[in-house]
Amino acid sequence: MSVNSGRRSFLKVAVGSSAIAVAGNASQSQRLQVAVVGTGGRGSDLIRKLTTFRDVEIVGVCDNYPPHLEHGIEYSGGAKGYENFSQMLEDAKPQVVVIATPLHLHEEMAVEAIDFGAHLYCEKILAFTVEAAKRIVDAANKKGTILQVGLQKRSNPIYEQAVSMVQTGMLGEITAIKCQWHRNHSWRRPLPVEKRHPDWERLDRHLNWRLYRETSQGLMAELGSHQMDVCNRILGTPPKRVLATGGTDFWRDGREVCDNVFCVYEYDQQNSEGKPYTVRVTYSSLQNNAYEGASELVMGTQGTLFLTSKKGLFYREETGEEVVIDASSGGDTGAVMVTSGKTLGLKNDPWAHRGKPLEIDSESDETRDALYSFIRKVQNEDRKTICDGAVGLENTATVLMANQAIDTGGGIDYPI
Ligand SMILES: NC(=O)c1ccc[n+]([C@@H]2O[C@H](COP(=O)([O-])OP(=O)(O)OC[C@H]3O[C@@H](n4cnc5c(N)ncnc54)[C@H](O)[C@@H]3O)[C@@H](O)[C@H]2O)c1
């Protein structure tokens, strides 16, 4: 990671993946025995990253869709394949289980893995409901399981840096955050059979699980979870309330989840004098316009952070110049407004305040770093993972309260 600024000394330099050595020459018997369930898109990616750690041995991969299982076996370098999760546990006896199955299956598999005695890396969000997430966390606490949830922005140096900049006061008082994840993609996966095929519906539900309410919590769980986790970290607390709306307005293809969501979250904060105030976070996710992509904009009285997973930009505010009282003109670029006998020159040009940003770069692989951190925690028998059960539970409640608000058309208070 590099921080390009004359103010470098002010910043805490976080550790990127380039600084993390791949674990050493572990002998076969010392290698951590890992099994992965769900070898679709995410599971395949996790398997490929796990194979880059020399002290990890993939002892089993499991998927009940044969083409995906074949990929899992191939990417793992020939690990034994299973179509049944319980059978894999019994036969492969893994020390660690990685869950990358559809959301509605997380609870059942997580609790089974915990009861079996394995440590657990579970993809986000932790579970389909808050109650299910609690059951996973309770089971893990009872058993002493080391648990990490796959919110991998927690291992990204850009976000580490952002949290540190907010905590050291570089942005002043945080006043608002704007997040979005906008794509122009239907999410629908092509099926290997024609629509009139008798197996079409079953395969569609299986491969397009994200589109149906029985199996998916939609955009907030799949995308918003990462960004709301960033907001909760930056603001140091879960939200107190959310207002939200959304619908299935563009992709009228039989799906049941929203294809666009718009939320306003409210967070309790205290200013530097200890006075309470509210920060509002807007979150939107679209599946029909990719112009703004995925990013978070953290706004404070002293500066603004624009964050993406590969780059952060910090713009200092021109303190005191936000509204210029100018009797003679409207300022260089903005509107002119007369009030109380004085002329205000408002700089409405969005570029006028920006100046040259301070850049934060990272070449790190956040997912690989998240797995690496988890493997180290297991080796060191340390339950304080970078995204433990408490964080996973808070994140689950934070995103599901927005879905509830969309469904009920009202505001929802935390915790749900
Ligand atoms: N952290 C991230 O950035 C990230 C990115 C993508 C997906 N995910 C998460 O990973 C999980 C999987 O998502 P995906 O995109 O890989 O989905 P996917 O559909 O590509 O893969 C899921 C796999 O699970 C398999 N499966 C379903 N039921 C099963 C069962 N009973 N036993 C064994 N295997 C079964 C399916 O056949 C499929 O291969 C989800 O929780 C998702 O939110 C996380």
The ligand as an SDF file (V2000), in Angstrom:
LIG
                    3D

 44 48  0  0  0  0  0  0  0  0999 V2000
  -17.5750  -12.1320    0.1470 N   0  0  0  0  0  0  0  0  0  0  0  0
  -17.9150  -11.8710   -1.1050 C   0  0  0  0  0  0  0  0  0  0  0  0
  -17.4980  -10.9070   -1.7040 O   0  0  0  0  0  0  0  0  0  0  0  0
  -18.8550  -12.8160   -1.8100 C   0  0  0  0  0  0  0  0  0  0  0  0
  -18.9370  -12.8090   -3.2090 C   0  0  0  0  0  0  0  0  0  0  0  0
  -19.8240  -13.6800   -3.8300 C   0  0  0  0  0  0  0  0  0  0  0  0
  -20.6140  -14.5320   -3.0660 C   0  0  0  0  0  0  0  0  0  0  0  0
  -20.5130  -14.5040   -1.7100 N   0  0  0  0  0  0  0  0  0  0  0  0
  -21.3390  -15.3920   -0.8740 C   0  0  0  0  0  0  0  0  0  0  0  0
  -20.9630  -16.7410   -1.1110 O   0  0  0  0  0  0  0  0  0  0  0  0
  -22.1070  -17.5820   -1.0250 C   0  0  0  0  0  0  0  0  0  0  0  0
  -22.2470  -18.3540   -2.3460 C   0  0  0  0  0  0  0  0  0  0  0  0
  -22.4160  -17.4520   -3.4060 O   0  0  0  0  0  0  0  0  0  0  0  0
  -22.0070  -17.8520   -4.9010 P   0  0  0  0  0  0  0  0  0  0  0  0
  -22.0330  -16.6240   -5.7080 O   0  0  0  0  0  0  0  0  0  0  0  0
  -20.7570  -18.6440   -4.9060 O   0  0  0  0  0  0  0  0  0  0  0  0
  -23.2280  -18.7730   -5.3100 O   0  0  0  0  0  0  0  0  0  0  0  0
  -23.1840  -19.9580   -6.3490 P   0  0  0  0  0  0  0  0  0  0  0  0
  -24.5810  -20.2760   -6.7050 O   0  0  0  0  0  0  0  0  0  0  0  0
  -22.2200  -19.6470   -7.4500 O   0  0  0  0  0  0  0  0  0  0  0  0
  -22.5470  -21.1690   -5.5280 O   0  0  0  0  0  0  0  0  0  0  0  0
  -23.2460  -21.8180   -4.4900 C   0  0  0  0  0  0  0  0  0  0  0  0
  -22.9520  -23.3000   -4.6190 C   0  0  0  0  0  0  0  0  0  0  0  0
  -23.5640  -23.9960   -3.5420 O   0  0  0  0  0  0  0  0  0  0  0  0
  -24.0090  -25.2440   -4.0630 C   0  0  0  0  0  0  0  0  0  0  0  0
  -25.0230  -25.8420   -3.2110 N   0  0  0  0  0  0  0  0  0  0  0  0
  -26.3250  -25.4900   -3.0870 C   0  0  0  0  0  0  0  0  0  0  0  0
  -26.9450  -26.3020   -2.1980 N   0  0  0  0  0  0  0  0  0  0  0  0
  -26.0020  -27.1500   -1.7420 C   0  0  0  0  0  0  0  0  0  0  0  0
  -26.0240  -28.2380   -0.8060 C   0  0  0  0  0  0  0  0  0  0  0  0
  -27.1400  -28.5740   -0.1380 N   0  0  0  0  0  0  0  0  0  0  0  0
  -24.8700  -28.9090   -0.5850 N   0  0  0  0  0  0  0  0  0  0  0  0
  -23.7380  -28.5800   -1.2430 C   0  0  0  0  0  0  0  0  0  0  0  0
  -23.6590  -27.5740   -2.1370 N   0  0  0  0  0  0  0  0  0  0  0  0
  -24.7860  -26.8770   -2.3820 C   0  0  0  0  0  0  0  0  0  0  0  0
  -24.5330  -24.9070   -5.4460 C   0  0  0  0  0  0  0  0  0  0  0  0
  -24.6140  -26.0380   -6.2780 O   0  0  0  0  0  0  0  0  0  0  0  0
  -23.5070  -23.9050   -5.9150 C   0  0  0  0  0  0  0  0  0  0  0  0
  -22.4510  -24.5100   -6.6430 O   0  0  0  0  0  0  0  0  0  0  0  0
  -23.2850  -16.6640   -0.7030 C   0  0  0  0  0  0  0  0  0  0  0  0
  -23.4840  -16.6200    0.6810 O   0  0  0  0  0  0  0  0  0  0  0  0
  -22.8150  -15.3100   -1.2020 C   0  0  0  0  0  0  0  0  0  0  0  0
  -23.4100  -14.2220   -0.5420 O   0  0  0  0  0  0  0  0  0  0  0  0
  -19.6410  -13.6880   -1.0700 C   0  0  0  0  0  0  0  0  0  0  0  0
  1  2  1  0
  2  3  2  0
  2  4  1  0
  4  5  1  0
  4 44  2  0
  5  6  2  0
  6  7  1  0
  7  8  2  0
  8  9  1  0
  8 44  1  0
  9 10  1  0
  9 42  1  0
 10 11  1  0
 11 12  1  0
 11 40  1  0
 12 13  1  0
 13 14  1  0
 14 15  2  0
 14 16  1  0
 14 17  1  0
 17 18  1  0
 18 19  2  0
 18 20  1  0
 18 21  1  0
 21 22  1  0
 22 23  1  0
 23 24  1  0
 23 38  1  0
 24 25  1  0
 25 26  1  0
 25 36  1  0
 26 27  1  0
 26 35  1  0
 27 28  2  0
 28 29  1  0
 29 30  1  0
 29 35  2  0
 30 31  1  0
 30 32  2  0
 32 33  1  0
 33 34  2  0
 34 35  1  0
 36 37  1  0
 36 38  1  0
 38 39  1  0
 40 41  1  0
 40 42  1  0
 42 43  1  0
M  CHG  2   8   1  16  -1
M  END
$$$$
